[in-house]
Amino acid sequence: MKRWMIGAGFCLLAVSGTAVQAQDNDAPASAPGFSFWGTGSGAYFYHRLSGDCATVDHSHGRNAAWGRWIMPLAAVVEDGPEEAASGAAVLRFRCVDGSECIQRGHLTNVTGQASDHAIPFETMDRARAFSRQVAALRMACEAPG
């Protein structure tokens, strides 16, 4: 059974009980990117990762109170996840040219620069998944890497 409902600038199609919503034709296309909390459970939850065609950002703690790192997407690379203690993993980003291209600080204050930065993950699988997400962002943004 198919049902069509049209109104308010969008179309909703229901097929076999599954609803699919089309984008509003007048809405701008969304840019590539991501934003989510958590590199695992427990204390790993307090890591926020976001990215767009300009940067990959890592915030630690609510409002980045425990740390903030802003990494230019086109200027950093990562060499894949490394094993850490107790089955955890770390994904290290480094500046391609060896410079201090990564901004660091806390809250809204950027107070320093760094040439590399490591993001902790509860498991190797989570680190690998994030590595793939950054690779997909690079492709969508046509960024080197």
Kinemage of the C-alpha trace (Angstrom):
@kinemage 1
@onewidth
@group {chain A} dominant
@subgroup {mainchain}
@vectorlist {calphas} color= white
{ca met a 1} P 0.000 0.000 0.000
{ca lys a 2} L 1.380 3.419 -0.976
{ca arg a 3} L 0.244 6.724 0.427
{ca trp a 4} L 1.308 10.161 -0.691
{ca met a 5} L 1.028 13.266 1.461
{ca ile a 6} L 2.040 16.604 0.028
{ca gly a 7} L 2.198 19.827 1.950
{ca ala a 8} L 4.452 22.395 3.607
{ca gly a 9} L 7.084 22.096 0.859
{ca phe a 10} L 7.949 18.410 1.420
{ca cys a 11} L 6.793 15.005 0.314
{ca leu a 12} L 6.329 12.013 2.597
{ca leu a 13} L 6.132 8.554 1.037
{ca ala a 14} L 5.038 5.581 3.131
{ca val a 15} L 5.726 2.153 1.674
{ca ser a 16} L 5.072 -1.012 3.659
{ca gly a 17} L 5.050 0.942 6.904
{ca thr a 18} L 8.432 2.622 6.268
{ca ala a 19} L 8.448 6.421 6.051
{ca val a 20} L 10.936 8.273 3.862
{ca gln a 21} L 11.084 12.058 3.988
{ca ala a 22} L 12.473 14.050 1.084
{ca gln a 23} L 14.409 17.260 1.668
{ca asp a 24} L 12.649 20.552 1.187
{ca asn a 25} L 13.531 21.711 -2.338
{ca asp a 26} L 14.204 25.236 -1.094
{ca ala a 27} L 16.535 24.126 1.732
{ca pro a 28} L 20.262 24.571 1.119
{ca ala a 29} L 22.273 21.370 0.706
{ca ser a 30} L 23.995 20.455 3.933
{ca ala a 31} L 27.776 20.648 3.923
{ca pro a 32} L 29.887 17.581 4.727
{ca gly a 33} L 30.695 17.166 8.400
{ca phe a 34} L 29.962 15.479 11.688
{ca ser a 35} L 29.483 16.316 15.356
{ca phe a 36} L 29.037 13.821 18.162
{ca trp a 37} L 29.872 13.132 21.802
{ca gly a 38} L 31.811 10.162 23.011
{ca thr a 39} L 34.806 8.104 22.003
{ca gly a 40} L 33.433 5.322 24.180
{ca ser a 41} L 31.543 4.872 27.436
{ca gly a 42} L 32.364 6.098 30.929
{ca ala a 43} L 34.941 8.898 30.935
{ca tyr a 44} L 35.344 8.536 27.148
{ca phe a 45} L 31.880 10.060 26.785
{ca tyr a 46} L 33.290 13.519 27.566
{ca his a 47} L 35.200 13.722 24.273
{ca arg a 48} L 33.353 15.637 21.558
{ca leu a 49} L 34.456 15.255 17.942
{ca ser a 50} L 33.309 17.489 15.132
{ca gly a 51} L 34.529 18.198 11.658
{ca asp a 52} L 33.812 20.089 8.494
{ca cys a 53} L 35.765 20.930 5.361
{ca ala a 54} L 37.981 23.334 7.321
{ca thr a 55} L 38.808 21.541 10.577
{ca val a 56} L 38.555 18.462 12.753
{ca asp a 57} L 37.892 19.567 16.332
{ca his a 58} L 38.374 17.594 19.536
{ca ser a 59} L 36.909 18.982 22.757
{ca his a 60} L 37.293 17.317 26.122
{ca gly a 61} L 34.766 18.040 28.851
{ca arg a 62} L 31.639 20.109 28.829
{ca asn a 63} L 32.248 23.238 26.747
{ca ala a 64} L 35.867 22.058 26.212
{ca ala a 65} L 36.714 22.833 29.852
{ca trp a 66} L 39.385 20.089 29.942
{ca gly a 67} L 40.858 20.804 26.525
{ca arg a 68} L 40.272 21.818 22.952
{ca trp a 69} L 42.234 21.028 19.790
{ca ile a 70} L 41.480 22.484 16.367
{ca met a 71} L 43.164 20.639 13.496
{ca pro a 72} L 43.058 22.016 9.932
{ca leu a 73} L 41.718 19.177 7.766
{ca ala a 74} L 44.062 19.908 4.854
{ca ala a 75} L 47.166 20.276 7.061
{ca val a 76} L 46.974 17.126 9.245
{ca val a 77} L 47.199 13.377 8.653
{ca glu a 78} L 46.728 10.364 10.875
{ca asp a 79} L 48.594 7.112 10.545
{ca gly a 80} L 45.885 4.832 11.909
{ca pro a 81} L 44.924 3.830 15.438
{ca glu a 82} L 47.549 2.667 17.937
{ca glu a 83} L 46.882 0.235 20.774
{ca ala a 84} L 46.833 1.728 24.244
{ca ala a 85} L 46.522 0.249 27.746
{ca ser a 86} L 43.587 -2.015 28.673
{ca gly a 87} L 42.363 -2.555 25.108
{ca ala a 88} L 41.930 1.157 24.470
{ca ala a 89} L 43.226 2.935 21.373
{ca val a 90} L 44.661 6.290 20.378
{ca leu a 91} L 44.313 8.026 17.038
{ca arg a 92} L 47.176 10.495 16.572
{ca phe a 93} L 46.955 13.418 14.172
{ca arg a 94} L 50.112 15.245 13.082
{ca cys a 95} L 50.870 18.259 10.932
{ca val a 96} L 51.962 17.174 7.453
{ca asp a 97} L 54.834 19.650 7.252
{ca gly a 98} L 56.014 19.189 10.855
{ca ser a 99} L 54.887 22.678 11.858
{ca glu a 100} L 52.692 23.504 14.843
{ca cys a 101} L 49.470 23.750 12.816
{ca ile a 102} L 47.138 22.435 15.563
{ca gln a 103} L 45.585 25.077 17.798
{ca arg a 104} L 45.065 24.066 21.416
{ca gly a 105} L 43.563 25.509 24.540
{ca his a 106} L 40.406 25.112 26.598
{ca leu a 107} L 36.903 26.573 26.652
{ca thr a 108} L 36.960 29.330 24.016
{ca asn a 109} L 40.617 30.225 24.674
{ca val a 110} L 43.166 29.055 22.139
{ca thr a 111} L 46.464 29.512 23.929
{ca gly a 112} L 49.000 27.437 22.051
{ca gln a 113} L 50.006 25.395 19.057
{ca ala a 114} L 51.072 21.772 18.666
{ca ser a 115} L 52.520 19.604 15.904
{ca asp a 116} L 50.517 16.507 16.919
{ca his a 117} L 47.499 15.483 18.958
{ca ala a 118} L 46.177 12.103 20.159
{ca ile a 119} L 42.489 11.309 20.645
{ca pro a 120} L 41.719 8.437 23.060
{ca phe a 121} L 39.091 5.805 22.228
{ca glu a 122} L 37.681 3.076 24.425
{ca thr a 123} L 38.201 0.433 21.743
{ca met a 124} L 40.220 -0.093 18.588
{ca asp a 125} L 36.970 -0.520 16.627
{ca arg a 126} L 35.801 2.962 17.626
{ca ala a 127} L 39.153 4.469 16.653
{ca arg a 128} L 39.049 2.722 13.266
{ca ala a 129} L 35.486 3.902 12.672
{ca phe a 130} L 36.478 7.510 13.390
{ca ser a 131} L 39.513 7.181 11.115
{ca arg a 132} L 37.164 6.070 8.310
{ca gln a 133} L 34.840 8.979 9.077
{ca val a 134} L 37.694 11.486 8.726
{ca ala a 135} L 38.788 9.803 5.469
{ca ala a 136} L 35.227 10.109 4.122
{ca leu a 137} L 35.163 13.789 5.140
{ca arg a 138} L 38.452 14.368 3.266
{ca met a 139} L 36.961 12.792 0.138
{ca ala a 140} L 33.715 14.776 0.393
{ca cys a 141} L 35.673 17.990 0.898
{ca glu a 142} L 38.340 17.085 -1.670
{ca ala a 143} L 41.005 17.736 0.992
{ca pro a 144} L 44.499 16.289 0.657
{ca gly a 145} L 45.485 13.524 2.982
